[in-house]
Amino acid sequence: MLVLGLETSCDDTAAAIVRRDDDGACRILSNEVWAQHEDHAAFGGVVPEIAARSHVERLDGTIERAVAKAGISFADLDAVAATAGPGLVGGVMVGLTTAKAVAMAHGLRLVPVNHLEGHALSARMTEDAPFPYLLLLISGGHTQLIRVTGVGKYDRLGTTIDDAAGESFDKTAKLLGLGAPGGPKVESAAVGGRADRFDLPRPLLKHEGCDFSFSGLKTAVREAATGLENPTGQDLADLAASFQEAAARHLAHRTEKAMAMMPEAGRLVVAGGVAANCAIKKMLQQLCAANSWGLIAPPPKYCTDNGAMIAWAGAERLAAGLAAQQDEAMAMAPRARWPLADPGEGKRFGSGRKGPKA
């Protein structure tokens, strides 16, 4: 099964060709990504209108490069998969509309894909990740703990009640004047910094359940930065390292609670752009070793948004017989919100508070 995957949910324009063999093995034939960091640098964050316009200008060329590098033609494809949500709806619209056009022009199956499912299944492209497993999804817009028991079978155990992990890295980078993208900038600034210099809070330490909270940590960083007079490079390094350490400990603490809720899994999959952070990955490795669990993480280039994970999710859904019928797929509208899973056994933080849907 040969699938073209398109990803345009935020500020990366991506296309890839993935082959799923009969035995379930994955072969990534091409994976083209055009990052838009320079387009948004002057604004201190992603501007939805600029992102959508950039997708319009660059997606066709990105698809052409992906097809050429894979050494195939459109006639060789079996399907085209595209992110249909959640994300910035303008960008999602560009990718999904383009996928519909490709499907109609070449007589291909169309598979609308939930962006979060792309991350949830991404480790299975390159690693031995049999079901079931516990997924820690940490990205710019999402921080969730999900029980994964099969393709299309997801049970959310915890989510963030305010900022996502990646969002907190972005805001910290902006606060410290480090630039964008926030995650890599904070990680780079933290090199050589003292992680024990600033006593930052550990959110929800005494609360049950598996939910996350990063807004208080972000506020603590701002207060610490405000208290510095004429901060030096070492001051910024220490603050970045302290924030990174606190964020990693918070992620590990809540993940350990989820591990106790599904001991049968024995495997933790970490995915999403923040999963590329080495300090966080090291903390999770220590956590898994202490609990005799295995840690599975895609290579960094498949942690951030990419077309390969969307193509793979589409192929997995087709193989499992879960893809929508063609007329339903062609009629699907882009979604700004699209929950991957409903809350499961994880208790919500606070009385009756539901938190984000996606």
N, C-alpha and C positions, 0 to 999 in steps of 0.2 A: 504494500500500500504506500503510495507516494503522495505526500501532502504538502501544499504550499501554505505557510502560516504567516499572517499579518498581525502586527501589534502596533497600535497607535493610541493607547489609552492615556498617555501623559505626554512626556517630552522626548520620547525616543521613537523614531520612525524605523520600523524593523520588518524584515521579511526573511524567510528561511525555507529551505526544502528539507524535509525529513522523510526517511523511509522506515516503515515498520514492517519487519519481516514476519513470516508466519509463526515463528517461535516467540514472537514478542520482543525481539531485539530491536534496538533503535540505531539507525545510521543517520547522522546529521551531515547532509551533503553540502549545505551552505548555510550561513547565518550572518546576514548583513544588518548592521545597526548604524543609524545616523543619529548621533546625539545632538541635542539642540541647546546645549549649555550656553554657547556664545549668544544665541538669539535672546536669551532671557537674563543674561548677566547684569545688564544695566538696571533691571527692575527688582533685583533681590529675591526673585522667586519666579515660578512658572506663570506666565500670562496665558490663559486659555485661548484667547483669540489668536495670539501669535503662534501658539503650538498648533492649532488647527490649520492655520495658513501654511505653516511649514510642512505639515503632513501632506497637504494638497500638492505642494511644490516638489516634494522629494519622494513620495511613495512609489510613483511609477518607476523612477530610476532605480530605487532600492529593489523593487521586484525584479527588474531586468537584470541587475547584477546577481541577485540570488539564483535566478534561473540559469544564467550563463555560467556561474561558478559551479553549479551542481552538474553541469554538462548534460542538461536535459532540455526538452521543449515542453510547451504547455500541453501538447498531445500526450505526453507521458504521464501526466498527473491524473490521480484518481479523485482528488478533492481539494478544496481550498477552505482553510479554517481562518477565522478572524475574531479578534476580541470584539465582543458585543457589549461589554460592560464588566465591572463597573469602571468608571474613569471620567475624565473630562469629556462631556458628551459631544462636543464639537470634534475632537480628535477621534473618538470612537466611531462617530458617523462617517468620517473620511475612510477609515479602514474597512468598516462593514459594507459601505456602499461600493467601494472598490472591489471587495471580495465578491459581492453579488454580480458586478459587471463581469469579472473574470469567469465566474461560474456560468453565467448565461452565454458568454462568448465562446467558451470552450466545452460546454456540456459537462460540467463537473458538479459533484456533490458540494453543497455549501454546508459548513459546520460552524455555527456561531458558538463561540467559546467564552466561558466565564474567565476573566483574567486571573482570578484567584485560583481557579482550577489549574490553569497553566502553571502557576507556581507550585501548587500542591502535588502535581505529578512530575515536575521537572527533574527531580532526582532520579527518576526511573529511566531517564534518557541515557545517563552515563554510569549509574551505580546499580548495584544489586539491592533493590529496595522492594522486597515482597510485602504484600499486605498481611496483617494490619501494621500501621505505624502511627506514632504521634507526630504531628506536624506543628512546628513553630514557624509561622509565617510573619516575617518582619520586613516591612518595606516602608516607602515614604508615606503611604496612605493607610496602611493596614498593620495591625499587630494582633495576631490571633493564635490560639492553641486549638487544634482541630484533630479529632480522632478520625483517621482515614482507614476504612475497612475494605475499600474497593473503589473502582472508577465510579464516580457519581454517588458514592456513599460516604457522607461527611457529617460529623457531629461536632458542633462548636462547643468547646469546654470553657473558653475564656476569650475576652477581647479587651481592647483599650476603652476606658471610660472617658478619655479626653484625647490627648495627642497620640499619634502613632509614633513608634520608635524612630523611624526615618525622619518624620516631621520634627521631632525634638533635636535630632542631629542638625537638621537644616537651620532651625532657629538658633541653636547654640553657635553654629558657624557664623551666622549673620550677626549675632550679638558680639562675637569676638572679632569681627571684621576679617574673617578668614576667606570669604568668598564662597562660590558654589562650584561643584555640588558639595553639599554640607557634609555628608558622610565621609568621603575620602579626605576632605580638608581637615576635619576634626581628627581623624585617625593620624594623618600626617603631622599635624601640630602637636599631638600627644606624644610623639616619639621624643624621648629624652625628658619628658615631664614627670613630676612626682605625683602619683595617683593618690597619695595619702596626705597631701598638703591641705586640701580643702575638705572639710567635714560636710559632705552633701547628704541629704536625706535618702533613706531607702523606702520608697513608696509602698503602702499597703502591707507593711511587714507583718502586722498582727491581724490582718483580715483574712477570712476564709476565701475559698474559691481560687480561680486562676486568672482573674482580670488584671489588667495593667493600668498604670497611671504614670504619665510623664510630665504633666503640667507643673506639678510642684517642684520637680527636679529642675525643670527649665527656669522656674522663678528663682530657685536657690542659686543657680549659676549667674543669673542677672544681678542678684544682690551681691554675690561675691565679687563680680567684675566691677560693680559700682563702688565697692569698698576699696578698690585698688587705686592709688594715686599714681598717675603716669606709669601704667603697667609696662613691664619689659617683655621681651620675647620669652623669657623663662617663666614669667607670671602666666602668660597665655598658654604656654606648654603645660604648666602644672594644672591650670584650670581645665584645659581640654582633656588631660589625662584623668583628672578627678571625675569629670562628667562621664567619660567613656567607661571608667571602672564602675561607677554607680549604676549606669544604664545596664551594663553587662550583668552585674549582680542582681539587679531587679528582674531581668529577663530569666536568669537562671533560677531565681527563687520561685517565681510563678510557674516556670516549666516543671520544676521538681514536684510541685503540688499536682500538676496534671499527670505526671508520670505515675504517681501513686493511684490515680484514678483508672489507669489502664495498664496494669503490670504485665498483662499478657503480651503486650506489643514488644517490649525489649529493644525497640529501635526509635530513635528520635531523628526526624528529618527536619533540617532547618533550611528555609528557602526565602527568597525575597532579597532586595538589594542590600539590606543591612546585614544579611548573612555573610557578605563578603568581608566584613570587619574582622580582622585577625584577633583582636582582644576579646570580642564577643565569642568567636568560635573557640578560642582557647578556654574560656570560662565554661562553655557548654561541654567541651571535651572532658574537663575535670569533673563536671557534674555527672556525665554519663559513665565515666570510669568509676566514680564512687558508688554508683548504683548498678554497675555491671550491665549497662546498656550500650548499644552501638550507636554511634553518631554518623549520620549520612548527610552530606552536603554536596550540592552540585558544584562544579568549578565556578569561580567568580563570574565568568562571562555569561553563565546561565542562571546566576542568581538575580542579576539586574534584568529589567524588561528586555525581552528578545522574542524574535519570531519563532525560534525553534521550539520553545515551550508551548506556544499556541498551536503549532503544527502537530506536535506530539500529543497534546490534549485532544485535538481533533481526531487523530489516528486512534487513540485509545478509546474514545467514545464510539467511533465507527466499529472498531473491533468488538466492543462490548454490546453492540446493538442499541446504543443509547442516543445516537444522533437523531435530531429532529427530522421529520419528513421534509422533502425538498420544498414543498409549497409553504410549510410552516416556517422553515428557515429563511426563505426569501421574503417572507412577510415580517420578519422580526425587526423591531425598532431598536436603535441603540439605547443603552441604559446607563444612567449616571450612577445608579445604585442597583446592586444585584447580589444579595447575600449568597454565599456559597453553602452555608449550613445554618440551621436553626440552633439556638442555644440548647445544649444537652444537659448533662448532669452538673455542669459548673454553676455554682451559686453566683447570682449577680451581686455586685458590690452596692450596698445601700438598699433602702427599702423600696422595692418595686422599680428600681432604675434599670432601664433596658440597654442603654449604651448604643453605639453605632450599629446600623444594620449591615454595613459592609466593611 
